[in-house]
Amino acid sequence: MTTVIIDYGSGNLRSAEKAFERASTGIPGAEVKVSADPGDVMAASRIVLPGVGAFRDCRDGLSAIPGMWEALEDQVSNRAKPFLGICVGMQLMATTGLEHGETPGFDWIPGKVV
């Protein structure tokens, strides 16, 4: 049972990693992994997307990793894999972000982030 925290250059990864490690203490087979590899996202049991900064910057950071946006779409939207967005990671679930211009999100939750 692996929880993958996505590393795309945004978010307090170490803090998130330590929190999830502590929460999974005593759970047999639980593993927490920080990764920028879409293959790890595909293989994960659960996905965490942290984010700090502007909506557009976080979207650009994810899009800069070949296959990451598509892996998230497939695993979360199509396969209903458990997902937690933290800060801007949560905002990216919306249809659109308006910070620094209109930027498309995942559109998992209809709406605009203003």
Rosetta blueprint (number, residue, H / E / L):
1 M L
2 T E
3 T E
4 V E
5 I E
6 I E
7 D L
8 Y L
9 G L
10 S L
11 G L
12 N L
13 L H
14 R H
15 S H
16 A H
17 E H
18 K H
19 A H
20 F H
21 E H
22 R H
23 A H
24 S L
25 T L
26 G L
27 I L
28 P L
29 G L
30 A L
31 E E
32 V E
33 K E
34 V E
35 S E
36 A L
37 D L
38 P H
39 G H
40 D H
41 V H
42 M H
43 A H
44 A L
45 S L
46 R E
47 I E
48 V E
49 L E
50 P L
51 G L
52 V L
53 G L
54 A L
55 F H
56 R H
57 D H
58 C H
59 R H
60 D H
61 G H
62 L H
63 S H
64 A L
65 I L
66 P L
67 G L
68 M H
69 W H
70 E H
71 A H
72 L H
73 E H
74 D H
75 Q H
76 V H
77 S H
78 N H
79 R L
80 A L
81 K L
82 P L
83 F E
84 L E
85 G E
86 I L
87 C L
88 V H
89 G H
90 M H
91 Q H
92 L L
93 M L
94 A E
95 T E
96 T E
97 G E
98 L L
99 E L
100 H L
101 G L
102 E L
103 T E
104 P E
105 G L
106 F L
107 D L
108 W L
109 I E
110 P E
111 G E
112 K E
113 V E
114 V L
